[in-house]
Amino acid sequence: MTEEKIKRINALAKKSKAEGLTDEEAKEQKALRQEYIEAYKRSLENQLNAIVVEEKDGSRHKLKKKS
């Protein structure tokens, strides 16, 4: 997600509180928010995939995804 898109999300949020959004702006806001959430999830998943746990016996293993 680019800085420009984050600024647009914030501008739409501010406008929404101040005067309301048009239907087109509301759709844009929803799409941008969804894109932001997906990017955040991917980033978090990548961070979690990089974590290695070291046990007391010295063995190491990566975190596993719960089902």
mmCIF file as gemmi writes it, N, C-alpha and C atoms, coordinates in Angstrom:
data_model
loop_
_atom_site.group_PDB
_atom_site.id
_atom_site.type_symbol
_atom_site.label_atom_id
_atom_site.label_alt_id
_atom_site.label_comp_id
_atom_site.label_asym_id
_atom_site.label_entity_id
_atom_site.label_seq_id
_atom_site.pdbx_PDB_ins_code
_atom_site.Cartn_x
_atom_site.Cartn_y
_atom_site.Cartn_z
_atom_site.occupancy
_atom_site.B_iso_or_equiv
_atom_site.pdbx_formal_charge
_atom_site.auth_seq_id
_atom_site.auth_asym_id
_atom_site.pdbx_PDB_model_num
ATOM 1 N N . MET Axp A 1 ? 0.861 -1.174 0 1 0 ? 1 A 1
ATOM 2 C CA . MET Axp A 1 ? 0 0 0 1 0 ? 1 A 1
ATOM 3 C C . MET Axp A 1 ? 0.899 1.226 0 1 0 ? 1 A 1
ATOM 4 N N . THR Axp A 2 ? 0.597 2.132 -0.905 1 0 ? 2 A 1
ATOM 5 C CA . THR Axp A 2 ? 1.425 3.334 -1.041 1 0 ? 2 A 1
ATOM 6 C C . THR Axp A 2 ? 0.995 4.404 -0.028 1 0 ? 2 A 1
ATOM 7 N N . GLU Axp A 3 ? 1.902 5.3 0.223 1 0 ? 3 A 1
ATOM 8 C CA . GLU Axp A 3 ? 1.627 6.418 1.133 1 0 ? 3 A 1
ATOM 9 C C . GLU Axp A 3 ? 0.493 7.278 0.584 1 0 ? 3 A 1
ATOM 10 N N . GLU Axp A 4 ? 0.438 7.391 -0.737 1 0 ? 4 A 1
ATOM 11 C CA . GLU Axp A 4 ? -0.611 8.188 -1.391 1 0 ? 4 A 1
ATOM 12 C C . GLU Axp A 4 ? -2.003 7.605 -1.086 1 0 ? 4 A 1
ATOM 13 N N . LYS Axp A 5 ? -2.113 6.296 -1.142 1 0 ? 5 A 1
ATOM 14 C CA . LYS Axp A 5 ? -3.405 5.65 -0.87 1 0 ? 5 A 1
ATOM 15 C C . LYS Axp A 5 ? -3.798 5.811 0.593 1 0 ? 5 A 1
ATOM 16 N N . ILE Axp A 6 ? -2.825 5.726 1.49 1 0 ? 6 A 1
ATOM 17 C CA . ILE Axp A 6 ? -3.111 5.918 2.914 1 0 ? 6 A 1
ATOM 18 C C . ILE Axp A 6 ? -3.59 7.341 3.169 1 0 ? 6 A 1
ATOM 19 N N . LYS Axp A 7 ? -2.967 8.31 2.51 1 0 ? 7 A 1
ATOM 20 C CA . LYS Axp A 7 ? -3.404 9.708 2.641 1 0 ? 7 A 1
ATOM 21 C C . LYS Axp A 7 ? -4.829 9.875 2.13 1 0 ? 7 A 1
ATOM 22 N N . ARG Axp A 8 ? -5.152 9.173 1.034 1 0 ? 8 A 1
ATOM 23 C CA . ARG Axp A 8 ? -6.514 9.251 0.472 1 0 ? 8 A 1
ATOM 24 C C . ARG Axp A 8 ? -7.525 8.644 1.438 1 0 ? 8 A 1
ATOM 25 N N . ILE Axp A 9 ? -7.178 7.527 2.063 1 0 ? 9 A 1
ATOM 26 C CA . ILE Axp A 9 ? -8.058 6.917 3.064 1 0 ? 9 A 1
ATOM 27 C C . ILE Axp A 9 ? -8.34 7.913 4.183 1 0 ? 9 A 1
ATOM 28 N N . ASN Axp A 10 ? -7.289 8.553 4.668 1 0 ? 10 A 1
ATOM 29 C CA . ASN Axp A 10 ? -7.443 9.522 5.754 1 0 ? 10 A 1
ATOM 30 C C . ASN Axp A 10 ? -8.252 10.745 5.321 1 0 ? 10 A 1
ATOM 31 N N . ALA Axp A 11 ? -8.047 11.2 4.092 1 0 ? 11 A 1
ATOM 32 C CA . ALA Axp A 11 ? -8.806 12.348 3.588 1 0 ? 11 A 1
ATOM 33 C C . ALA Axp A 11 ? -10.296 12.005 3.484 1 0 ? 11 A 1
ATOM 34 N N . LEU Axp A 12 ? -10.592 10.801 2.999 1 0 ? 12 A 1
ATOM 35 C CA . LEU Axp A 12 ? -11.995 10.392 2.896 1 0 ? 12 A 1
ATOM 36 C C . LEU Axp A 12 ? -12.625 10.225 4.281 1 0 ? 12 A 1
ATOM 37 N N . ALA Axp A 13 ? -11.876 9.727 5.239 1 0 ? 13 A 1
ATOM 38 C CA . ALA Axp A 13 ? -12.397 9.585 6.602 1 0 ? 13 A 1
ATOM 39 C C . ALA Axp A 13 ? -12.711 10.954 7.199 1 0 ? 13 A 1
ATOM 40 N N . LYS Axp A 14 ? -11.815 11.896 6.979 1 0 ? 14 A 1
ATOM 41 C CA . LYS Axp A 14 ? -12.021 13.252 7.497 1 0 ? 14 A 1
ATOM 42 C C . LYS Axp A 14 ? -13.252 13.9 6.844 1 0 ? 14 A 1
ATOM 43 N N . LYS Axp A 15 ? -13.368 13.73 5.529 1 0 ? 15 A 1
ATOM 44 C CA . LYS Axp A 15 ? -14.508 14.305 4.817 1 0 ? 15 A 1
ATOM 45 C C . LYS Axp A 15 ? -15.809 13.645 5.267 1 0 ? 15 A 1
ATOM 46 N N . SER Axp A 16 ? -15.756 12.349 5.505 1 0 ? 16 A 1
ATOM 47 C CA . SER Axp A 16 ? -16.938 11.611 5.945 1 0 ? 16 A 1
ATOM 48 C C . SER Axp A 16 ? -17.474 12.166 7.258 1 0 ? 16 A 1
ATOM 49 N N . LYS Axp A 17 ? -16.559 12.46 8.173 1 0 ? 17 A 1
ATOM 50 C CA . LYS Axp A 17 ? -16.97 13.011 9.469 1 0 ? 17 A 1
ATOM 51 C C . LYS Axp A 17 ? -17.463 14.444 9.349 1 0 ? 17 A 1
ATOM 52 N N . ALA Axp A 18 ? -16.843 15.213 8.461 1 0 ? 18 A 1
ATOM 53 C CA . ALA Axp A 18 ? -17.161 16.63 8.342 1 0 ? 18 A 1
ATOM 54 C C . ALA Axp A 18 ? -18.456 16.897 7.575 1 0 ? 18 A 1
ATOM 55 N N . GLU Axp A 19 ? -18.586 16.275 6.404 1 0 ? 19 A 1
ATOM 56 C CA . GLU Axp A 19 ? -19.721 16.626 5.55 1 0 ? 19 A 1
ATOM 57 C C . GLU Axp A 19 ? -20.398 15.443 4.881 1 0 ? 19 A 1
ATOM 58 N N . GLY Axp A 20 ? -19.837 14.265 5.012 1 0 ? 20 A 1
ATOM 59 C CA . GLY Axp A 20 ? -20.414 13.088 4.371 1 0 ? 20 A 1
ATOM 60 C C . GLY Axp A 20 ? -19.777 12.822 3.021 1 0 ? 20 A 1
ATOM 61 N N . LEU Axp A 21 ? -19.976 11.622 2.526 1 0 ? 21 A 1
ATOM 62 C CA . LEU Axp A 21 ? -19.378 11.214 1.262 1 0 ? 21 A 1
ATOM 63 C C . LEU Axp A 21 ? -20.455 10.957 0.205 1 0 ? 21 A 1
ATOM 64 N N . THR Axp A 22 ? -20.066 11.146 -1.045 1 0 ? 22 A 1
ATOM 65 C CA . THR Axp A 22 ? -20.952 10.754 -2.137 1 0 ? 22 A 1
ATOM 66 C C . THR Axp A 22 ? -20.907 9.231 -2.241 1 0 ? 22 A 1
ATOM 67 N N . ASP Axp A 23 ? -21.817 8.655 -3.004 1 0 ? 23 A 1
ATOM 68 C CA . ASP Axp A 23 ? -21.831 7.203 -3.182 1 0 ? 23 A 1
ATOM 69 C C . ASP Axp A 23 ? -20.522 6.71 -3.787 1 0 ? 23 A 1
ATOM 70 N N . GLU Axp A 24 ? -20.013 7.462 -4.756 1 0 ? 24 A 1
ATOM 71 C CA . GLU Axp A 24 ? -18.756 7.087 -5.413 1 0 ? 24 A 1
ATOM 72 C C . GLU Axp A 24 ? -17.591 7.129 -4.421 1 0 ? 24 A 1
ATOM 73 N N . GLU Axp A 25 ? -17.55 8.162 -3.599 1 0 ? 25 A 1
ATOM 74 C CA . GLU Axp A 25 ? -16.482 8.279 -2.602 1 0 ? 25 A 1
ATOM 75 C C . GLU Axp A 25 ? -16.598 7.183 -1.552 1 0 ? 25 A 1
ATOM 76 N N . ALA Axp A 26 ? -17.81 6.826 -1.171 1 0 ? 26 A 1
ATOM 77 C CA . ALA Axp A 26 ? -17.999 5.757 -0.188 1 0 ? 26 A 1
ATOM 78 C C . ALA Axp A 26 ? -17.506 4.425 -0.748 1 0 ? 26 A 1
ATOM 79 N N . LYS Axp A 27 ? -17.762 4.168 -2.021 1 0 ? 27 A 1
ATOM 80 C CA . LYS Axp A 27 ? -17.268 2.939 -2.655 1 0 ? 27 A 1
ATOM 81 C C . LYS Axp A 27 ? -15.743 2.94 -2.715 1 0 ? 27 A 1
ATOM 82 N N . GLU Axp A 28 ? -15.175 4.102 -3.057 1 0 ? 28 A 1
ATOM 83 C CA . GLU Axp A 28 ? -13.716 4.226 -3.107 1 0 ? 28 A 1
ATOM 84 C C . GLU Axp A 28 ? -13.125 3.981 -1.726 1 0 ? 28 A 1
ATOM 85 N N . GLN Axp A 29 ? -13.732 4.558 -0.707 1 0 ? 29 A 1
ATOM 86 C CA . GLN Axp A 29 ? -13.259 4.394 0.663 1 0 ? 29 A 1
ATOM 87 C C . GLN Axp A 29 ? -13.301 2.921 1.081 1 0 ? 29 A 1
ATOM 88 N N . LYS Axp A 30 ? -14.386 2.256 0.762 1 0 ? 30 A 1
ATOM 89 C CA . LYS Axp A 30 ? -14.531 0.846 1.121 1 0 ? 30 A 1
ATOM 90 C C . LYS Axp A 30 ? -13.461 0.007 0.429 1 0 ? 30 A 1
ATOM 91 N N . ALA Axp A 31 ? -13.219 0.265 -0.863 1 0 ? 31 A 1
ATOM 92 C CA . ALA Axp A 31 ? -12.215 -0.484 -1.623 1 0 ? 31 A 1
ATOM 93 C C . ALA Axp A 31 ? -10.81 -0.226 -1.071 1 0 ? 31 A 1
ATOM 94 N N . LEU Axp A 32 ? -10.506 1.024 -0.765 1 0 ? 32 A 1
ATOM 95 C CA . LEU Axp A 32 ? -9.188 1.361 -0.222 1 0 ? 32 A 1
ATOM 96 C C . LEU Axp A 32 ? -8.977 0.736 1.151 1 0 ? 32 A 1
ATOM 97 N N . ARG Axp A 33 ? -10.001 0.756 1.976 1 0 ? 33 A 1
ATOM 98 C CA . ARG Axp A 33 ? -9.89 0.145 3.301 1 0 ? 33 A 1
ATOM 99 C C . ARG Axp A 33 ? -9.654 -1.358 3.189 1 0 ? 33 A 1
ATOM 100 N N . GLN Axp A 34 ? -10.367 -2.011 2.27 1 0 ? 34 A 1
ATOM 101 C CA . GLN Axp A 34 ? -10.195 -3.453 2.08 1 0 ? 34 A 1
ATOM 102 C C . GLN Axp A 34 ? -8.782 -3.761 1.594 1 0 ? 34 A 1
ATOM 103 N N . GLU Axp A 35 ? -8.282 -2.942 0.677 1 0 ? 35 A 1
ATOM 104 C CA . GLU Axp A 35 ? -6.915 -3.122 0.179 1 0 ? 35 A 1
ATOM 105 C C . GLU Axp A 35 ? -5.907 -2.958 1.311 1 0 ? 35 A 1
ATOM 106 N N . TYR Axp A 36 ? -6.138 -1.968 2.177 1 0 ? 36 A 1
ATOM 107 C CA . TYR Axp A 36 ? -5.255 -1.729 3.316 1 0 ? 36 A 1
ATOM 108 C C . TYR Axp A 36 ? -5.267 -2.926 4.258 1 0 ? 36 A 1
ATOM 109 N N . ILE Axp A 37 ? -6.435 -3.453 4.56 1 0 ? 37 A 1
ATOM 110 C CA . ILE Axp A 37 ? -6.557 -4.597 5.459 1 0 ? 37 A 1
ATOM 111 C C . ILE Axp A 37 ? -5.832 -5.811 4.887 1 0 ? 37 A 1
ATOM 112 N N . GLU Axp A 38 ? -5.998 -6.068 3.598 1 0 ? 38 A 1
ATOM 113 C CA . GLU Axp A 38 ? -5.329 -7.204 2.966 1 0 ? 38 A 1
ATOM 114 C C . GLU Axp A 38 ? -3.809 -7.04 3.011 1 0 ? 38 A 1
ATOM 115 N N . ALA Axp A 39 ? -3.318 -5.839 2.758 1 0 ? 39 A 1
ATOM 116 C CA . ALA Axp A 39 ? -1.876 -5.581 2.816 1 0 ? 39 A 1
ATOM 117 C C . ALA Axp A 39 ? -1.358 -5.781 4.237 1 0 ? 39 A 1
ATOM 118 N N . TYR Axp A 40 ? -2.122 -5.342 5.225 1 0 ? 40 A 1
ATOM 119 C CA . TYR Axp A 40 ? -1.741 -5.498 6.631 1 0 ? 40 A 1
ATOM 120 C C . TYR Axp A 40 ? -1.676 -6.982 6.996 1 0 ? 40 A 1
ATOM 121 N N . LYS Axp A 41 ? -2.662 -7.75 6.56 1 0 ? 41 A 1
ATOM 122 C CA . LYS Axp A 41 ? -2.681 -9.189 6.847 1 0 ? 41 A 1
ATOM 123 C C . LYS Axp A 41 ? -1.468 -9.887 6.225 1 0 ? 41 A 1
ATOM 124 N N . ARG Axp A 42 ? -1.15 -9.545 4.955 1 0 ? 42 A 1
ATOM 125 C CA . ARG Axp A 42 ? 0.003 -10.152 4.296 1 0 ? 42 A 1
ATOM 126 C C . ARG Axp A 42 ? 1.291 -9.814 5.037 1 0 ? 42 A 1
ATOM 127 N N . SER Axp A 43 ? 1.417 -8.577 5.454 1 0 ? 43 A 1
ATOM 128 C CA . SER Axp A 43 ? 2.602 -8.143 6.182 1 0 ? 43 A 1
ATOM 129 C C . SER Axp A 43 ? 2.739 -8.903 7.502 1 0 ? 43 A 1
ATOM 130 N N . LEU Axp A 44 ? 1.654 -9.018 8.233 1 0 ? 44 A 1
ATOM 131 C CA . LEU Axp A 44 ? 1.667 -9.729 9.505 1 0 ? 44 A 1
ATOM 132 C C . LEU Axp A 44 ? 1.998 -11.204 9.307 1 0 ? 44 A 1
ATOM 133 N N . GLU Axp A 45 ? 1.412 -11.818 8.284 1 0 ? 45 A 1
ATOM 134 C CA . GLU Axp A 45 ? 1.679 -13.231 8.007 1 0 ? 45 A 1
ATOM 135 C C . GLU Axp A 45 ? 3.15 -13.441 7.661 1 0 ? 45 A 1
ATOM 136 N N . ASN Axp A 46 ? 3.738 -12.53 6.88 1 0 ? 46 A 1
ATOM 137 C CA . ASN Axp A 46 ? 5.163 -12.632 6.551 1 0 ? 46 A 1
ATOM 138 C C . ASN Axp A 46 ? 6.037 -12.513 7.793 1 0 ? 46 A 1
ATOM 139 N N . GLN Axp A 47 ? 5.662 -11.63 8.702 1 0 ? 47 A 1
ATOM 140 C CA . GLN Axp A 47 ? 6.416 -11.482 9.943 1 0 ? 47 A 1
ATOM 141 C C . GLN Axp A 47 ? 6.333 -12.754 10.78 1 0 ? 47 A 1
ATOM 142 N N . LEU Axp A 48 ? 5.133 -13.307 10.875 1 0 ? 48 A 1
ATOM 143 C CA . LEU Axp A 48 ? 4.954 -14.524 11.67 1 0 ? 48 A 1
ATOM 144 C C . LEU Axp A 48 ? 5.691 -15.706 11.034 1 0 ? 48 A 1
ATOM 145 N N . ASN Axp A 49 ? 5.724 -15.767 9.72 1 0 ? 49 A 1
ATOM 146 C CA . ASN Axp A 49 ? 6.432 -16.847 9.036 1 0 ? 49 A 1
ATOM 147 C C . ASN Axp A 49 ? 7.94 -16.784 9.254 1 0 ? 49 A 1
ATOM 148 N N . ALA Axp A 50 ? 8.457 -15.63 9.584 1 0 ? 50 A 1
ATOM 149 C CA . ALA Axp A 50 ? 9.888 -15.458 9.791 1 0 ? 50 A 1
ATOM 150 C C . ALA Axp A 50 ? 10.318 -15.777 11.226 1 0 ? 50 A 1
ATOM 151 N N . ILE Axp A 51 ? 9.387 -15.977 12.124 1 0 ? 51 A 1
ATOM 152 C CA . ILE Axp A 51 ? 9.717 -16.23 13.528 1 0 ? 51 A 1
ATOM 153 C C . ILE Axp A 51 ? 10.182 -17.661 13.711 1 0 ? 51 A 1
ATOM 154 N N . VAL Axp A 52 ? 11.284 -17.809 14.438 1 0 ? 52 A 1
ATOM 155 C CA . VAL Axp A 52 ? 11.818 -19.12 14.78 1 0 ? 52 A 1
ATOM 156 C C . VAL Axp A 52 ? 11.813 -19.236 16.301 1 0 ? 52 A 1
ATOM 157 N N . VAL Axp A 53 ? 11.25 -20.324 16.797 1 0 ? 53 A 1
ATOM 158 C CA . VAL Axp A 53 ? 11.165 -20.547 18.243 1 0 ? 53 A 1
ATOM 159 C C . VAL Axp A 53 ? 12.308 -21.476 18.652 1 0 ? 53 A 1
ATOM 160 N N . GLU Axp A 54 ? 13.035 -21.076 19.684 1 0 ? 54 A 1
ATOM 161 C CA . GLU Axp A 54 ? 14.108 -21.922 20.191 1 0 ? 54 A 1
ATOM 162 C C . GLU Axp A 54 ? 13.646 -22.536 21.51 1 0 ? 54 A 1
ATOM 163 N N . GLU Axp A 55 ? 13.649 -23.862 21.563 1 0 ? 55 A 1
ATOM 164 C CA . GLU Axp A 55 ? 13.221 -24.593 22.746 1 0 ? 55 A 1
ATOM 165 C C . GLU Axp A 55 ? 14.356 -24.65 23.766 1 0 ? 55 A 1
ATOM 166 N N . LYS Axp A 56 ? 14.03 -25.079 24.985 1 0 ? 56 A 1
ATOM 167 C CA . LYS Axp A 56 ? 15.031 -25.17 26.046 1 0 ? 56 A 1
ATOM 168 C C . LYS Axp A 56 ? 16.162 -26.131 25.69 1 0 ? 56 A 1
ATOM 169 N N . ASP Axp A 57 ? 15.842 -27.174 24.93 1 0 ? 57 A 1
ATOM 170 C CA . ASP Axp A 57 ? 16.87 -28.149 24.545 1 0 ? 57 A 1
ATOM 171 C C . ASP Axp A 57 ? 17.742 -27.665 23.382 1 0 ? 57 A 1
ATOM 172 N N . GLY Axp A 58 ? 17.488 -26.471 22.885 1 0 ? 58 A 1
ATOM 173 C CA . GLY Axp A 58 ? 18.288 -25.889 21.817 1 0 ? 58 A 1
ATOM 174 C C . GLY Axp A 58 ? 17.73 -26.114 20.427 1 0 ? 58 A 1
ATOM 175 N N . SER Axp A 59 ? 16.719 -26.946 20.318 1 0 ? 59 A 1
ATOM 176 C CA . SER Axp A 59 ? 16.125 -27.167 19 1 0 ? 59 A 1
ATOM 177 C C . SER Axp A 59 ? 15.359 -25.926 18.562 1 0 ? 59 A 1
ATOM 178 N N . ARG Axp A 60 ? 15.286 -25.751 17.261 1 0 ? 60 A 1
ATOM 179 C CA . ARG Axp A 60 ? 14.608 -24.58 16.712 1 0 ? 60 A 1
ATOM 180 C C . ARG Axp A 60 ? 13.58 -25.026 15.697 1 0 ? 60 A 1
ATOM 181 N N . HIS Axp A 61 ? 12.464 -24.317 15.644 1 0 ? 61 A 1
ATOM 182 C CA . HIS Axp A 61 ? 11.436 -24.596 14.653 1 0 ? 61 A 1
ATOM 183 C C . HIS Axp A 61 ? 10.623 -23.343 14.377 1 0 ? 61 A 1
ATOM 184 N N . LYS Axp A 62 ? 10.069 -23.315 13.183 1 0 ? 62 A 1
ATOM 185 C CA . LYS Axp A 62 ? 9.238 -22.175 12.8 1 0 ? 62 A 1
ATOM 186 C C . LYS Axp A 62 ? 7.853 -22.36 13.397 1 0 ? 62 A 1
ATOM 187 N N . LEU Axp A 63 ? 7.151 -21.237 13.518 1 0 ? 63 A 1
ATOM 188 C CA . LEU Axp A 63 ? 5.77 -21.3 13.982 1 0 ? 63 A 1
ATOM 189 C C . LEU Axp A 63 ? 4.924 -22.007 12.94 1 0 ? 63 A 1
ATOM 190 N N . LYS Axp A 64 ? 3.92 -22.723 13.392 1 0 ? 64 A 1
ATOM 191 C CA . LYS Axp A 64 ? 3.009 -23.415 12.471 1 0 ? 64 A 1
ATOM 192 C C . LYS Axp A 64 ? 1.66 -22.736 12.526 1 0 ? 64 A 1
ATOM 193 N N . LYS Axp A 65 ? 1.008 -22.71 11.371 1 0 ? 65 A 1
ATOM 194 C CA . LYS Axp A 65 ? -0.309 -22.094 11.268 1 0 ? 65 A 1
ATOM 195 C C . LYS Axp A 65 ? -1.348 -23.042 11.86 1 0 ? 65 A 1
ATOM 196 N N . LYS Axp A 66 ? -2.203 -22.506 12.746 1 0 ? 66 A 1
ATOM 197 C CA . LYS Axp A 66 ? -3.265 -23.321 13.315 1 0 ? 66 A 1
ATOM 198 C C . LYS Axp A 66 ? -4.337 -23.569 12.274 1 0 ? 66 A 1
ATOM 199 N N . SER Axp A 67 ? -4.966 -24.731 12.386 1 0 ? 67 A 1
ATOM 200 C CA . SER Axp A 67 ? -6.045 -25.026 11.438 1 0 ? 67 A 1
ATOM 201 C C . SER Axp A 67 ? -7.362 -24.526 11.919 1 0 ? 67 A 1
